[in-house]
């Protein structure tokens, strides 16, 4: 995975209003992935790829301090915050396999291994439950991805229902921890579903428009954001009682944020006050970016293979 990103040009990290307005964060252009806002709303974690390194960084959203590099050793990607904003889980190959580790968000103490993939498997953390006792992760054998939950109490993994996809599930807990939204890639289509947690066998599919992907719950759990197609973001209301139902999709964000394919990690997150943190092209003048440029990306296949199953 050395020196890689799945986009061929550098990006900027920005904060976008739901219905317009965009502010570039005080970070240089770079190869960024997986921006994730801490539950307390104070910080953001993200993956950054530089030359032959991939590491997790954190950034104070109040702009008061410079970005802080969290991880050292191996290639480290796909950060996920614990509900108390004290820990960050991430994938690392520092011990040879592609396992999930966690590190204190302030950088103190050593990284702790959480999972041990079987030979030929890789793990990617997706979402941590609000009560901090469980996180969701993808297990990939290079051809298919299955969704699992990991108990922090007994350190055991359990298959989440029978979710099986031809690529990343991008699964995410609702704010109350009672629901999980995820995507399933089937050939050329991607569909978004919601299941209760723990799973009961009930499965609810988001109304299909084209290729729904990259789901994310609103902070109050009343809406689900997702991408229905190129250059689109929508919000759909979700009612869970007395019965489960979806409303009608409503466009949000315009075409401000970079829209990546379903095989990529979700390229955006939502803040506590309903704004969005995401990626834009470094040539996006609306976000104060630089002029368009062409970048040569070397040795990108290793990361591509992690997120896109072999055929």
Residue pairs with C-beta under 8 A, 6 or more apart in sequence:
1 54
1 75
1 77
1 93
1 299
1 302
1 303
1 306
2 51
2 52
2 75
2 298
2 299
2 302
3 49
3 51
3 52
3 297
3 298
3 299
3 300
4 31
4 49
4 54
4 297
4 298
4 299
4 300
4 302
4 303
4 304
5 31
5 32
5 33
5 49
5 297
5 300
5 303
6 260
6 261
6 263
6 264
6 300
6 303
6 304
6 307
7 31
7 258
7 260
8 294
8 295
8 297
9 281
9 282
9 283
9 292
9 293
9 294
9 295
10 29
10 30
10 31
10 282
10 293
10 295
11 29
11 30
11 31
11 32
11 258
11 279
11 280
11 281
11 282
12 24
12 25
12 27
12 29
12 32
12 279
12 280
12 281
12 282
12 284
12 287
12 288
12 289
13 24
13 25
13 27
13 32
13 35
13 44
13 46
13 59
13 277
13 278
13 279
14 22
14 23
14 24
14 25
14 256
14 257
14 277
14 278
14 279
14 280
14 287
15 22
15 23
15 25
15 61
15 271
15 275
15 276
15 277
16 22
16 23
16 253
16 256
16 257
16 275
16 276
16 277
16 278
17 275
17 276
18 235
18 252
18 253
18 274
18 275
18 276
19 252
19 253
20 254
22 256
22 280
22 286
22 287
23 287
24 280
24 287
24 288
24 289
25 59
25 61
25 63
25 277
26 63
27 59
27 67
29 282
29 289
29 290
30 48
30 49
30 50
31 48
31 49
31 50
31 297
32 46
32 47
32 48
32 49
32 279
33 46
33 47
33 48
33 49
33 77
33 78
33 264
33 265
33 267
34 45
34 46
34 47
34 77
34 78
34 79
34 265
34 266
34 267
35 44
35 45
35 46
35 267
35 268
35 269
35 277
35 278
35 279
36 44
36 45
36 46
36 79
36 80
36 81
36 269
37 43
37 44
37 61
37 81
37 269
37 270
37 271
37 272
37 277
38 44
38 45
38 81
38 85
38 105
39 81
39 82
39 83
39 84
39 85
39 130
40 85
40 272
41 61
41 271
41 272
41 273
42 60
42 61
42 62
42 85
43 58
43 59
43 60
43 61
43 85
43 105
44 58
44 59
44 61
44 269
44 277
45 56
45 57
45 58
45 59
45 70
45 79
45 81
45 88
45 105
46 56
46 57
46 59
46 79
47 54
47 55
47 56
47 57
47 76
47 77
47 78
47 79
47 90
47 265
48 54
48 55
48 56
48 57
53 75
54 75
54 76
54 77
54 303
55 69
55 70
55 71
55 72
55 75
55 76
56 69
56 70
56 71
56 76
56 77
56 79
56 88
56 90
56 103
57 67
57 68
57 69
57 70
58 67
58 68
58 70
58 88
58 105
59 67
59 68
61 271
61 277
68 107
70 76
70 88
70 103
70 105
70 107
71 90
71 92
71 103
71 111
73 92
73 94
74 92
74 93
74 94
74 95
75 92
75 93
76 90
76 91
76 92
76 94
76 101
77 90
77 91
77 92
78 90
78 91
78 124
78 125
78 265
79 88
79 89
79 90
79 125
80 88
80 89
80 90
80 125
80 126
80 127
80 128
80 135
81 87
81 88
81 105
81 128
82 88
82 89
82 102
82 128
82 132
83 128
83 129
83 130
83 131
83 132
84 132
85 105
86 104
86 105
86 106
87 102
87 103
87 104
87 105
88 102
88 103
88 104
88 105
89 100
89 101
89 102
89 114
89 125
89 128
89 135
90 100
90 101
90 102
90 103
90 125
91 98
91 99
91 100
91 101
91 122
91 123
91 124
91 125
92 98
92 99
92 100
92 101
92 111
93 99
94 101
94 111
95 113
97 116
97 117
97 121
97 122
98 117
98 121
98 122
98 123
98 124
98 306
99 113
99 114
99 115
99 116
99 117
99 123
100 113
100 114
100 115
100 123
100 124
100 125
100 135
100 137
100 150
101 111
101 112
101 113
101 114
102 111
102 112
102 114
103 109
103 110
103 111
103 112
114 150
114 155
115 123
115 137
115 150
115 157
117 123
117 139
120 141
120 142
121 139
121 140
121 141
122 139
122 140
122 306
123 137
123 138
123 139
123 140
124 137
124 138
124 140
124 168
124 265
124 306
125 135
125 136
125 137
126 135
126 136
126 137
126 138
126 147
126 169
126 170
126 171
126 172
127 135
127 136
127 171
127 172
127 173
127 180
128 134
128 135
128 136
128 173
129 135
129 173
129 177
129 197
130 173
130 175
130 176
130 177
131 177
132 152
133 151
133 152
133 153
134 149
134 150
134 151
134 152
135 149
135 150
135 152
136 147
136 148
136 149
136 150
136 160
136 171
136 172
136 173
136 180
137 147
137 148
137 149
137 150
137 157
138 145
138 146
138 147
138 148
138 168
138 169
138 171
139 145
139 146
139 147
139 148
140 306
140 309
142 305
142 309
142 310
143 166
143 309
143 310
143 311
144 164
144 165
144 166
144 309
145 164
145 165
145 166
145 167
145 168
145 169
145 309
146 159
146 163
146 164
146 165
147 159
147 160
147 161
147 163
147 165
147 169
147 171
147 182
148 157
148 158
148 159
148 160
149 157
149 158
149 160
149 197
150 156
150 157
150 158
151 157
151 158
160 171
160 180
160 195
160 197
160 199
161 195
161 199
161 201
161 203
163 169
163 171
163 182
163 184
163 195
164 184
165 183
165 184
165 185
165 186
166 185
166 186
166 187
166 309
167 185
167 190
167 262
167 263
167 307
167 308
167 309
168 183
168 185
168 262
168 263
168 264
168 265
168 307
169 182
169 183
169 184
170 182
170 183
170 213
170 214
170 215
170 262
170 265
170 266
171 180
171 181
171 182
172 180
172 181
172 182
172 215
172 216
172 217
172 266
173 179
173 180
173 197
173 217
174 180
174 181
174 217
174 221
175 217
175 218
175 219
175 220
175 221
176 221
177 197
178 196
178 197
178 240
179 194
179 195
179 196
179 197
179 217
179 221
179 238
179 240
180 194
180 195
180 196
180 197
180 199
181 192
181 193
181 194
181 206
181 215
181 216
181 217
181 224
181 226
182 192
182 193
182 194
182 195
182 215
183 190
183 191
183 192
183 193
183 212
183 213
183 214
183 215
183 262
184 190
184 191
184 193
185 213
185 262
185 263
188 211
189 211
190 211
190 212
190 213
190 262
191 205
191 206
191 208
191 212
192 205
192 206
192 212
192 213
192 215
192 224
192 226
193 203
193 204
193 205
193 206
194 203
194 204
194 205
194 206
194 224
194 238
194 244
195 202
195 203
195 204
196 202
202 244
204 244
204 246
206 212
206 215
206 224
206 226
206 236
206 246
207 236
207 246
207 249
209 228
209 229
209 249
210 228
210 229
211 228
211 229
211 262
212 226
212 227
212 228
213 226
213 227
213 261
213 262
214 226
214 227
214 260
214 262
214 266
214 267
214 268
215 224
215 225
215 226
216 224
216 225
216 226
216 266
216 268
216 269
216 270
217 223
217 224
217 225
218 224
218 225
218 235
218 270
218 274
219 270
219 271
219 272
219 274
221 238
222 237
222 238
223 235
223 236
223 237
223 238
224 235
224 236
224 238
224 246
225 233
225 234
225 235
225 252
225 270
226 233
226 234
226 236
227 233
227 234
227 259
228 234
228 249
230 259
231 255
231 259
232 251
232 255
232 259
233 251
233 252
233 253
233 257
233 259
233 268
234 249
234 250
234 251
234 252
235 249
235 250
235 252
236 246
236 247
236 248
236 249
236 250
237 246
237 247
237 248
238 244
238 245
238 246
238 247
239 245
239 246
239 247
253 276
256 278
256 280
256 286
256 287
257 267
257 268
257 276
257 278
257 279
257 280
258 267
258 278
258 279
258 280
258 281
259 267
260 267
260 279
263 307
263 308
264 307
265 307
267 278
267 279
268 276
268 277
268 278
268 279
269 276
269 277
269 278
270 276
270 277
271 277
280 286
280 287
280 289
281 289
281 292
282 289
282 290
282 292
282 293
283 289
283 290
283 291
283 292
283 293
